[in-house]
Amino acid sequence: MEKIKNKIGIYKYKSSNINSLLNALEMISIQYEVSENFSEIAKYKKIILPGVGNMKNFSPFLISELSKKINTFLEEEGIIYGICLGLQLLLDKNEEANINTTGFIKGDCISLKNKFDIKLNVGFQSLKFSEDHLKDKTICNLFKGIDLNSKFYFLHKYFCNVNENKNYKVINTTLKNKHLPSLFIKKNILGTQFHPELSNNVGLKFLSNFSKL
């Protein structure tokens, strides 16, 4: 079945606060449907996993069922975008809840203290683009009309400690003079550690570009 392209599905999981995301989508006139049932929004070409909440609200059973549904969605050429916690949900394992997650991106979500010796990363930071990034069609489309020195808003205690893999692109920012993985692209999977919905006009432009992928 061909997926609906003029609307975005928003997966609302327990405790998630999605008001900022919905307000941002409304500001740029993007239609959406919110559901706590992933299957109900799998009819759309794009689904966003929002970035506010607590991984402890996911049980191993819920993770397993969600993983199956996401896998089917991807096989049907859907595009999924995880923001912050939504991105972390796509990795193999999560330290916060001490559970295995969906495993679509190879790596673990671990405390910032383990690498950066801080408890919380909060504030606006710019991304570090390489020449290779700027040759990638998806990256160019996502950042079309955006100054590459622009800053995006980060708010997180855990980060994506990823394994090197040629199957996906990673864009870093710099935190305490070390690389912090901040954007992932793997075929039809997109993930950002930053919150575009909290990143002012540059974030709105990013969301608008995503809606047109």
CYANA upper distance limits for C-alpha pairs under 8 A (distance plus 0.5 A):
  2 GLU  CA     43 LYS  CA      8.47
  3 LYS  CA     43 LYS  CA      5.76
  3 LYS  CA     44 TYR  CA      5.55
  3 LYS  CA     45 LYS  CA      5.48
  3 LYS  CA     78 GLY  CA      8.03
  4 ILE  CA     43 LYS  CA      6.62
  4 ILE  CA     44 TYR  CA      5.00
  4 ILE  CA     45 LYS  CA      5.98
  5 LYS  CA     44 TYR  CA      6.66
  5 LYS  CA     45 LYS  CA      5.68
  5 LYS  CA     46 LYS  CA      7.84
  6 ASN  CA     31 GLN  CA      7.56
  7 LYS  CA     30 ILE  CA      7.42
  7 LYS  CA     31 GLN  CA      5.36
  7 LYS  CA     32 TYR  CA      5.54
  7 LYS  CA     33 GLU  CA      7.83
  7 LYS  CA     44 TYR  CA      7.08
  7 LYS  CA     45 LYS  CA      8.36
  7 LYS  CA     46 LYS  CA      8.24
  8 ILE  CA     30 ILE  CA      8.15
  8 ILE  CA     31 GLN  CA      6.86
  8 ILE  CA     32 TYR  CA      5.02
  8 ILE  CA     33 GLU  CA      6.91
  8 ILE  CA     44 TYR  CA      6.63
  8 ILE  CA     45 LYS  CA      7.64
  8 ILE  CA     46 LYS  CA      5.81
  8 ILE  CA     47 ILE  CA      6.25
  8 ILE  CA     48 ILE  CA      7.88
  8 ILE  CA    211 SER  CA      8.13
  9 GLY  CA     32 TYR  CA      6.11
  9 GLY  CA     33 GLU  CA      5.52
  9 GLY  CA     34 VAL  CA      6.55
  9 GLY  CA     35 SER  CA      8.11
  9 GLY  CA     41 ILE  CA      5.65
  9 GLY  CA     42 ALA  CA      7.88
  9 GLY  CA     44 TYR  CA      6.61
  9 GLY  CA     46 LYS  CA      6.75
  9 GLY  CA     47 ILE  CA      4.99
  9 GLY  CA     48 ILE  CA      6.79
 10 ILE  CA     32 TYR  CA      7.35
 10 ILE  CA     33 GLU  CA      6.47
 10 ILE  CA     34 VAL  CA      5.14
 10 ILE  CA     35 SER  CA      6.89
 10 ILE  CA     41 ILE  CA      7.89
 10 ILE  CA     47 ILE  CA      6.20
 10 ILE  CA     48 ILE  CA      5.53
 10 ILE  CA     49 LEU  CA      6.92
 10 ILE  CA     50 PRO  CA      7.78
 11 TYR  CA     34 VAL  CA      6.56
 11 TYR  CA     35 SER  CA      5.96
 11 TYR  CA     36 GLU  CA      6.30
 11 TYR  CA     37 ASN  CA      7.66
 11 TYR  CA     38 PHE  CA      6.59
 11 TYR  CA     41 ILE  CA      8.11
 11 TYR  CA     47 ILE  CA      7.54
 11 TYR  CA     48 ILE  CA      6.80
 11 TYR  CA     49 LEU  CA      5.98
 11 TYR  CA     50 PRO  CA      7.51
 12 LYS  CA     16 SER  CA      6.77
 12 LYS  CA     18 ILE  CA      7.99
 12 LYS  CA     34 VAL  CA      6.94
 12 LYS  CA     35 SER  CA      6.14
 12 LYS  CA     36 GLU  CA      5.25
 12 LYS  CA     37 ASN  CA      8.37
 12 LYS  CA     49 LEU  CA      7.99
 12 LYS  CA     50 PRO  CA      7.76
 13 TYR  CA     36 GLU  CA      6.25
 14 LYS  CA     36 GLU  CA      8.45
 14 LYS  CA     53 GLY  CA      8.09
 14 LYS  CA     57 ASN  CA      6.88
 15 SER  CA     53 GLY  CA      5.99
 15 SER  CA     54 ASN  CA      7.66
 15 SER  CA     57 ASN  CA      8.00
 16 SER  CA     50 PRO  CA      7.84
 16 SER  CA     51 GLY  CA      8.10
 16 SER  CA     52 VAL  CA      5.74
 16 SER  CA     53 GLY  CA      5.01
 16 SER  CA     54 ASN  CA      8.20
 17 ASN  CA     52 VAL  CA      6.13
 17 ASN  CA     53 GLY  CA      7.23
 18 ILE  CA     22 LEU  CA      6.74
 18 ILE  CA     50 PRO  CA      7.05
 18 ILE  CA     51 GLY  CA      8.44
 18 ILE  CA     52 VAL  CA      7.58
 19 ASN  CA     23 ASN  CA      6.51
 20 SER  CA     24 ALA  CA      6.66
 20 SER  CA    197 GLU  CA      6.63
 20 SER  CA    198 LEU  CA      7.60
 21 LEU  CA     25 LEU  CA      6.78
 21 LEU  CA     50 PRO  CA      8.09
 21 LEU  CA    197 GLU  CA      5.66
 21 LEU  CA    198 LEU  CA      8.47
 22 LEU  CA     26 GLU  CA      6.66
 23 ASN  CA     27 MET  CA      6.71
 24 ALA  CA     28 ILE  CA      7.18
 24 ALA  CA    197 GLU  CA      6.06
 24 ALA  CA    204 LEU  CA      6.98
 25 LEU  CA     29 SER  CA      6.61
 25 LEU  CA     30 ILE  CA      5.60
 25 LEU  CA     31 GLN  CA      7.73
 25 LEU  CA     32 TYR  CA      8.35
 25 LEU  CA    204 LEU  CA      8.22
 25 LEU  CA    207 LEU  CA      8.05
 26 GLU  CA     30 ILE  CA      6.35
 26 GLU  CA     31 GLN  CA      7.77
 28 ILE  CA    204 LEU  CA      7.46
 28 ILE  CA    208 SER  CA      7.39
 30 ILE  CA    208 SER  CA      8.23
 30 ILE  CA    211 SER  CA      8.10
 33 GLU  CA     41 ILE  CA      7.68
 34 VAL  CA     41 ILE  CA      8.18
 35 SER  CA     40 GLU  CA      7.29
 35 SER  CA     41 ILE  CA      7.28
 37 ASN  CA     41 ILE  CA      7.81
 38 PHE  CA     42 ALA  CA      6.78
 38 PHE  CA     66 LEU  CA      7.95
 38 PHE  CA     69 LYS  CA      7.67
 39 SER  CA     43 LYS  CA      8.31
 39 SER  CA     69 LYS  CA      7.49
 41 ILE  CA     47 ILE  CA      7.83
 42 ALA  CA     47 ILE  CA      7.93
 42 ALA  CA     73 PHE  CA      6.81
 42 ALA  CA     78 GLY  CA      8.40
 44 TYR  CA     78 GLY  CA      7.90
 45 LYS  CA     77 GLU  CA      8.11
 45 LYS  CA     78 GLY  CA      5.36
 45 LYS  CA     79 ILE  CA      6.53
 46 LYS  CA     78 GLY  CA      6.38
 46 LYS  CA     79 ILE  CA      5.18
 46 LYS  CA     80 ILE  CA      6.20
 46 LYS  CA     81 TYR  CA      8.07
 46 LYS  CA    211 SER  CA      8.28
 47 ILE  CA     78 GLY  CA      8.28
 47 ILE  CA     79 ILE  CA      6.93
 47 ILE  CA     80 ILE  CA      5.44
 47 ILE  CA     81 TYR  CA      6.76
 48 ILE  CA     80 ILE  CA      6.41
 48 ILE  CA     81 TYR  CA      5.23
 48 ILE  CA     82 GLY  CA      6.35
 48 ILE  CA     83 ILE  CA      7.99
 48 ILE  CA     86 GLY  CA      8.45
 49 LEU  CA     80 ILE  CA      7.99
 49 LEU  CA     81 TYR  CA      6.56
 49 LEU  CA     82 GLY  CA      5.10
 49 LEU  CA     83 ILE  CA      6.68
 49 LEU  CA     86 GLY  CA      5.20
 49 LEU  CA     87 LEU  CA      8.00
 50 PRO  CA     82 GLY  CA      6.82
 50 PRO  CA     83 ILE  CA      5.81
 50 PRO  CA     84 CYS  CA      7.90
 50 PRO  CA     85 LEU  CA      7.55
 50 PRO  CA     86 GLY  CA      5.88
 51 GLY  CA     82 GLY  CA      7.63
 51 GLY  CA     83 ILE  CA      5.05
 51 GLY  CA     84 CYS  CA      5.05
 51 GLY  CA     85 LEU  CA      5.03
 51 GLY  CA     86 GLY  CA      5.61
 51 GLY  CA     87 LEU  CA      8.12
 51 GLY  CA    195 HIS  CA      7.78
 52 VAL  CA     84 CYS  CA      7.89
 52 VAL  CA     85 LEU  CA      6.78
 52 VAL  CA     86 GLY  CA      8.49
 53 GLY  CA     85 LEU  CA      7.50
 54 ASN  CA     85 LEU  CA      8.13
 55 MET  CA     85 LEU  CA      7.92
 55 MET  CA     89 LEU  CA      8.31
 55 MET  CA     94 ASN  CA      8.25
 55 MET  CA     96 GLU  CA      7.21
 55 MET  CA     97 ALA  CA      6.31
 56 LYS  CA     96 GLU  CA      7.63
 56 LYS  CA     97 ALA  CA      5.33
 58 PHE  CA     62 LEU  CA      6.45
 58 PHE  CA     63 ILE  CA      6.83
 59 SER  CA     63 ILE  CA      6.74
 60 PRO  CA     64 SER  CA      6.59
 60 PRO  CA     99 ILE  CA      7.33
 60 PRO  CA    100 ASN  CA      7.71
 60 PRO  CA    101 THR  CA      8.40
 61 PHE  CA     65 GLU  CA      6.72
 62 LEU  CA     66 LEU  CA      6.46
 63 ILE  CA     67 SER  CA      6.45
 63 ILE  CA    100 ASN  CA      8.43
 63 ILE  CA    101 THR  CA      6.59
 63 ILE  CA    102 THR  CA      6.87
 64 SER  CA     68 LYS  CA      6.97
 64 SER  CA    101 THR  CA      8.42
 64 SER  CA    102 THR  CA      7.58
 65 GLU  CA     69 LYS  CA      6.95
 66 LEU  CA     70 ILE  CA      6.55
 66 LEU  CA    102 THR  CA      8.17
 67 SER  CA     71 ASN  CA      6.53
 67 SER  CA    102 THR  CA      5.64
 68 LYS  CA     72 THR  CA      6.81
 69 LYS  CA     73 PHE  CA      6.64
 70 ILE  CA     74 LEU  CA      6.62
 71 ASN  CA     75 GLU  CA      6.66
 72 THR  CA     76 GLU  CA      6.78
 73 PHE  CA     77 GLU  CA      7.18
 73 PHE  CA     78 GLY  CA      5.89
 73 PHE  CA     79 ILE  CA      8.45
 74 LEU  CA     78 GLY  CA      5.40
 74 LEU  CA     79 ILE  CA      7.11
 74 LEU  CA     80 ILE  CA      8.13
 74 LEU  CA    188 ASN  CA      7.57
 77 GLU  CA    188 ASN  CA      7.75
 78 GLY  CA    188 ASN  CA      7.45
 79 ILE  CA    188 ASN  CA      5.36
 79 ILE  CA    189 ILE  CA      6.43
 79 ILE  CA    190 LEU  CA      8.20
 80 ILE  CA    188 ASN  CA      7.07
 80 ILE  CA    189 ILE  CA      5.62
 80 ILE  CA    190 LEU  CA      6.70
 81 TYR  CA     86 GLY  CA      8.19
 81 TYR  CA     87 LEU  CA      7.94
 81 TYR  CA    189 ILE  CA      6.58
 81 TYR  CA    190 LEU  CA      5.11
 81 TYR  CA    191 GLY  CA      5.90
 81 TYR  CA    192 THR  CA      8.43
 82 GLY  CA     86 GLY  CA      4.56
 82 GLY  CA     87 LEU  CA      4.56
 82 GLY  CA     88 GLN  CA      8.13
 82 GLY  CA     89 LEU  CA      8.23
 82 GLY  CA     90 LEU  CA      8.00
 82 GLY  CA    190 LEU  CA      6.86
 82 GLY  CA    191 GLY  CA      5.09
 82 GLY  CA    192 THR  CA      6.99
 83 ILE  CA     87 LEU  CA      5.65
 83 ILE  CA    191 GLY  CA      6.32
 83 ILE  CA    192 THR  CA      5.64
 83 ILE  CA    193 GLN  CA      6.57
 83 ILE  CA    194 PHE  CA      7.38
 83 ILE  CA    195 HIS  CA      6.84
 84 CYS  CA     88 GLN  CA      6.78
 84 CYS  CA    156 HIS  CA      7.91
 84 CYS  CA    191 GLY  CA      8.01
 84 CYS  CA    192 THR  CA      6.43
 84 CYS  CA    193 GLN  CA      4.77
 84 CYS  CA    194 PHE  CA      6.58
 84 CYS  CA    195 HIS  CA      7.26
 85 LEU  CA     89 LEU  CA      6.60
 85 LEU  CA    193 GLN  CA      8.26
 86 GLY  CA     90 LEU  CA      7.45
 86 GLY  CA    191 GLY  CA      8.13
 87 LEU  CA     91 LEU  CA      7.82
 87 LEU  CA    191 GLY  CA      5.44
 87 LEU  CA    192 THR  CA      6.80
 87 LEU  CA    193 GLN  CA      7.26
 88 GLN  CA     94 ASN  CA      7.89
 88 GLN  CA    109 CYS  CA      6.56
 88 GLN  CA    159 PHE  CA      8.06
 88 GLN  CA    160 CYS  CA      7.03
 89 LEU  CA     94 ASN  CA      8.21
 89 LEU  CA    101 THR  CA      6.25
 89 LEU  CA    102 THR  CA      6.84
 90 LEU  CA    101 THR  CA      7.04
 90 LEU  CA    102 THR  CA      5.71
 90 LEU  CA    103 GLY  CA      6.13
 90 LEU  CA    104 PHE  CA      5.78
 90 LEU  CA    105 ILE  CA      6.33
 91 LEU  CA    101 THR  CA      6.47
 91 LEU  CA    102 THR  CA      6.54
 91 LEU  CA    103 GLY  CA      5.13
 91 LEU  CA    104 PHE  CA      6.40
 91 LEU  CA    105 ILE  CA      5.24
 91 LEU  CA    106 LYS  CA      6.30
 91 LEU  CA    107 GLY  CA      6.04
 91 LEU  CA    108 ASP  CA      6.38
 91 LEU  CA    109 CYS  CA      7.41
 91 LEU  CA    160 CYS  CA      8.14
 92 ASP  CA    100 ASN  CA      6.27
 92 ASP  CA    101 THR  CA      5.53
 92 ASP  CA    102 THR  CA      6.41
 92 ASP  CA    103 GLY  CA      4.44
 92 ASP  CA    104 PHE  CA      7.66
 92 ASP  CA    105 ILE  CA      7.23
 92 ASP  CA    106 LYS  CA      6.36
 92 ASP  CA    107 GLY  CA      6.03
 92 ASP  CA    108 ASP  CA      6.05
 92 ASP  CA    109 CYS  CA      8.39
 93 LYS  CA     98 ASN  CA      7.78
 93 LYS  CA     99 ILE  CA      6.35
 93 LYS  CA    100 ASN  CA      4.69
 93 LYS  CA    101 THR  CA      5.50
 93 LYS  CA    102 THR  CA      8.40
 93 LYS  CA    103 GLY  CA      7.91
 93 LYS  CA    107 GLY  CA      7.61
 93 LYS  CA    108 ASP  CA      5.29
 93 LYS  CA    109 CYS  CA      6.63
 94 ASN  CA     98 ASN  CA      6.01
 94 ASN  CA     99 ILE  CA      6.03
 94 ASN  CA    100 ASN  CA      6.71
 94 ASN  CA    101 THR  CA      6.99
 94 ASN  CA    108 ASP  CA      6.46
 94 ASN  CA    109 CYS  CA      5.23
 94 ASN  CA    110 ILE  CA      7.01
 95 GLU  CA     99 ILE  CA      7.51
 95 GLU  CA    108 ASP  CA      8.06
 95 GLU  CA    109 CYS  CA      6.45
 95 GLU  CA    110 ILE  CA      5.67
 95 GLU  CA    111 SER  CA      7.57
 96 GLU  CA    109 CYS  CA      8.35
 96 GLU  CA    110 ILE  CA      7.70
 96 GLU  CA    111 SER  CA      8.04
 96 GLU  CA    158 TYR  CA      8.18
103 GLY  CA    107 GLY  CA      8.35
105 ILE  CA    162 VAL  CA      8.24
105 ILE  CA    186 LYS  CA      8.42
106 LYS  CA    162 VAL  CA      6.53
106 LYS  CA    163 ASN  CA      6.30
106 LYS  CA    165 ASN  CA      8.38
107 GLY  CA    160 CYS  CA      7.26
107 GLY  CA    161 ASN  CA      6.05
107 GLY  CA    162 VAL  CA      4.49
107 GLY  CA    163 ASN  CA      5.77
108 ASP  CA    160 CYS  CA      6.42
108 ASP  CA    161 ASN  CA      5.73
108 ASP  CA    162 VAL  CA      6.80
109 CYS  CA    158 TYR  CA      6.67
109 CYS  CA    159 PHE  CA      5.85
109 CYS  CA    160 CYS  CA      5.11
109 CYS  CA    161 ASN  CA      6.36
110 ILE  CA    114 ASN  CA      7.76
110 ILE  CA    158 TYR  CA      5.71
110 ILE  CA    159 PHE  CA      6.10
110 ILE  CA    160 CYS  CA      7.12
110 ILE  CA    161 ASN  CA      7.15
111 SER  CA    115 LYS  CA      8.32
111 SER  CA    119 LYS  CA      8.00
111 SER  CA    157 LYS  CA      6.58
111 SER  CA    158 TYR  CA      4.78
111 SER  CA    159 PHE  CA      6.83
112 LEU  CA    116 PHE  CA      5.96
112 LEU  CA    117 ASP  CA      6.91
112 LEU  CA    118 ILE  CA      6.37
112 LEU  CA    119 LYS  CA      6.48
112 LEU  CA    120 LEU  CA      7.56
112 LEU  CA    121 ASN  CA      8.43
112 LEU  CA    157 LYS  CA      6.35
112 LEU  CA    158 TYR  CA      5.69
112 LEU  CA    159 PHE  CA      6.59
113 LYS  CA    117 ASP  CA      4.53
113 LYS  CA    118 ILE  CA      5.40
113 LYS  CA    119 LYS  CA      6.18
116 PHE  CA    175 LEU  CA      7.83
116 PHE  CA    176 LYS  CA      7.16
116 PHE  CA    178 LYS  CA      8.14
119 LYS  CA    157 LYS  CA      6.23
120 LEU  CA    155 LEU  CA      7.69
120 LEU  CA    156 HIS  CA      6.30
120 LEU  CA    157 LYS  CA      5.10
120 LEU  CA    158 TYR  CA      8.42
121 ASN  CA    154 PHE  CA      7.02
121 ASN  CA    155 LEU  CA      6.10
121 ASN  CA    156 HIS  CA      6.00
121 ASN  CA    157 LYS  CA      6.84
122 VAL  CA    153 TYR  CA      7.84
122 VAL  CA    154 PHE  CA      5.64
122 VAL  CA    155 LEU  CA      4.92
122 VAL  CA    156 HIS  CA      7.22
123 GLY  CA    153 TYR  CA      5.93
123 GLY  CA    154 PHE  CA      5.87
123 GLY  CA    155 LEU  CA      7.26
124 PHE  CA    151 LYS  CA      5.84
124 PHE  CA    152 PHE  CA      5.59
124 PHE  CA    153 TYR  CA      4.86
124 PHE  CA    154 PHE  CA      6.64
124 PHE  CA    199 SER  CA      8.28
125 GLN  CA    150 SER  CA      8.46
125 GLN  CA    151 LYS  CA      5.18
125 GLN  CA    152 PHE  CA      5.93
125 GLN  CA    153 TYR  CA      6.98
125 GLN  CA    154 PHE  CA      7.73
125 GLN  CA    173 THR  CA      7.49
125 GLN  CA    174 THR  CA      8.49
126 SER  CA    148 LEU  CA      8.36
126 SER  CA    149 ASN  CA      6.44
126 SER  CA    150 SER  CA      6.22
126 SER  CA    151 LYS  CA      4.70
126 SER  CA    152 PHE  CA      6.69
126 SER  CA    173 THR  CA      6.71
127 LEU  CA    148 LEU  CA      7.95
127 LEU  CA    149 ASN  CA      7.70
127 LEU  CA    150 SER  CA      8.29
127 LEU  CA    151 LYS  CA      7.73
127 LEU  CA    171 ILE  CA      7.28
127 LEU  CA    172 ASN  CA      6.39
127 LEU  CA    173 THR  CA      5.11
127 LEU  CA    174 THR  CA      8.22
127 LEU  CA    182 SER  CA      8.10
128 LYS  CA    171 ILE  CA      6.91
128 LYS  CA    172 ASN  CA      6.11
128 LYS  CA    173 THR  CA      6.00
128 LYS  CA    174 THR  CA      8.18
129 PHE  CA    133 HIS  CA      6.49
129 PHE  CA    134 LEU  CA      7.65
129 PHE  CA    148 LEU  CA      8.25
129 PHE  CA    171 ILE  CA      6.97
129 PHE  CA    172 ASN  CA      8.21
130 SER  CA    134 LEU  CA      7.14
131 GLU  CA    135 LYS  CA      7.11
132 ASP  CA    136 ASP  CA      7.33
133 HIS  CA    139 ILE  CA      7.14
133 HIS  CA    169 LYS  CA      8.16
133 HIS  CA    171 ILE  CA      8.26
134 LEU  CA    139 ILE  CA      7.30
134 LEU  CA    140 CYS  CA      6.69
135 LYS  CA    140 CYS  CA      7.89
136 ASP  CA    140 CYS  CA      6.70
137 LYS  CA    141 ASN  CA      6.67
138 THR  CA    142 LEU  CA      6.64
138 THR  CA    213 LEU  CA      8.24
139 ILE  CA    143 PHE  CA      6.72
140 CYS  CA    144 LYS  CA      6.28
141 ASN  CA    209 ASN  CA      7.05
141 ASN  CA    210 PHE  CA      8.46
141 ASN  CA    213 LEU  CA      7.72
142 LEU  CA    206 PHE  CA      6.55
142 LEU  CA    209 ASN  CA      5.66
142 LEU  CA    210 PHE  CA      6.36
142 LEU  CA    213 LEU  CA      8.20
143 PHE  CA    147 ASP  CA      8.34
143 PHE  CA    148 LEU  CA      8.01
143 PHE  CA    206 PHE  CA      6.87
143 PHE  CA    209 ASN  CA      7.65
144 LYS  CA    209 ASN  CA      7.58
145 GLY  CA    205 LYS  CA      8.21
146 ILE  CA    150 SER  CA      7.68
146 ILE  CA    202 VAL  CA      7.14
146 ILE  CA    205 LYS  CA      7.74
146 ILE  CA    206 PHE  CA      8.22
150 SER  CA    202 VAL  CA      7.58
151 LYS  CA    199 SER  CA      8.04
151 LYS  CA    202 VAL  CA      8.31
152 PHE  CA    194 PHE  CA      6.68
152 PHE  CA    195 HIS  CA      7.45
152 PHE  CA    196 PRO  CA      7.12
152 PHE  CA    198 LEU  CA      8.42
152 PHE  CA    199 SER  CA      5.61
152 PHE  CA    202 VAL  CA      7.98
152 PHE  CA    203 GLY  CA      7.38
153 TYR  CA    194 PHE  CA      5.98
153 TYR  CA    195 HIS  CA      6.06
153 TYR  CA    196 PRO  CA      7.45
153 TYR  CA    198 LEU  CA      6.60
153 TYR  CA    199 SER  CA      5.59
154 PHE  CA    193 GLN  CA      7.38
154 PHE  CA    194 PHE  CA      5.06
154 PHE  CA    195 HIS  CA      6.60
155 LEU  CA    194 PHE  CA      7.63
155 LEU  CA    195 HIS  CA      8.18
156 HIS  CA    193 GLN  CA      8.49
159 PHE  CA    180 LEU  CA      8.09
159 PHE  CA    181 PRO  CA      8.09
159 PHE  CA    193 GLN  CA      8.14
160 CYS  CA    181 PRO  CA      6.94
161 ASN  CA    181 PRO  CA      8.09
162 VAL  CA    181 PRO  CA      8.42
167 ASN  CA    186 LYS  CA      6.80
167 ASN  CA    187 LYS  CA      8.42
168 TYR  CA    184 PHE  CA      7.31
168 TYR  CA    185 ILE  CA      5.94
168 TYR  CA    186 LYS  CA      4.83
168 TYR  CA    187 LYS  CA      7.71
169 LYS  CA    183 LEU  CA      8.47
169 LYS  CA    184 PHE  CA      6.13
169 LYS  CA    185 ILE  CA      5.62
169 LYS  CA    186 LYS  CA      7.05
170 VAL  CA    181 PRO  CA      7.00
170 VAL  CA    182 SER  CA      7.75
170 VAL  CA    183 LEU  CA      6.11
170 VAL  CA    184 PHE  CA      5.24
170 VAL  CA    185 ILE  CA      7.21
171 ILE  CA    181 PRO  CA      6.59
171 ILE  CA    182 SER  CA      6.28
171 ILE  CA    183 LEU  CA      5.52
171 ILE  CA    184 PHE  CA      7.13
172 ASN  CA    179 HIS  CA      6.28
172 ASN  CA    180 LEU  CA      5.72
172 ASN  CA    181 PRO  CA      4.84
172 ASN  CA    182 SER  CA      5.49
172 ASN  CA    183 LEU  CA      7.25
173 THR  CA    179 HIS  CA      6.44
173 THR  CA    180 LEU  CA      5.74
173 THR  CA    181 PRO  CA      7.00
173 THR  CA    182 SER  CA      6.66
174 THR  CA    178 LYS  CA      5.94
174 THR  CA    179 HIS  CA      5.40
174 THR  CA    180 LEU  CA      6.19
175 LEU  CA    179 HIS  CA      6.85
175 LEU  CA    180 LEU  CA      6.65
181 PRO  CA    193 GLN  CA      8.05
182 SER  CA    192 THR  CA      6.03
182 SER  CA    193 GLN  CA      5.28
182 SER  CA    194 PHE  CA      7.11
183 LEU  CA    190 LEU  CA      7.98
183 LEU  CA    191 GLY  CA      6.07
183 LEU  CA    192 THR  CA      4.86
183 LEU  CA    193 GLN  CA      6.79
183 LEU  CA    194 PHE  CA      8.44
184 PHE  CA    189 ILE  CA      8.26
184 PHE  CA    190 LEU  CA      6.14
184 PHE  CA    191 GLY  CA      5.48
184 PHE  CA    192 THR  CA      6.90
185 ILE  CA    189 ILE  CA      6.19
185 ILE  CA    190 LEU  CA      5.21
185 ILE  CA    191 GLY  CA      7.10
186 LYS  CA    190 LEU  CA      7.09
195 HIS  CA    199 SER  CA      6.91
195 HIS  CA    203 GLY  CA      8.08
196 PRO  CA    200 ASN  CA      8.11
196 PRO  CA    202 VAL  CA      8.07
196 PRO  CA    203 GLY  CA      4.49
196 PRO  CA    204 LEU  CA      7.09
196 PRO  CA    206 PHE  CA      7.23
196 PRO  CA    207 LEU  CA      7.28
197 GLU  CA    203 GLY  CA      6.22
197 GLU  CA    204 LEU  CA      7.01
197 GLU  CA    207 LEU  CA      8.21
198 LEU  CA    203 GLY  CA      7.30
199 SER  CA    203 GLY  CA      5.03
199 SER  CA    204 LEU  CA      7.87
200 ASN  CA    204 LEU  CA      6.97
201 ASN  CA    205 LYS  CA      6.72
202 VAL  CA    206 PHE  CA      6.77
203 GLY  CA    207 LEU  CA      6.75
204 LEU  CA    208 SER  CA      6.61
205 LYS  CA    209 ASN  CA      6.62
206 PHE  CA    210 PHE  CA      6.68
207 LEU  CA    211 SER  CA      6.72
208 SER  CA    212 LYS  CA      7.16
209 ASN  CA    213 LEU  CA      7.12
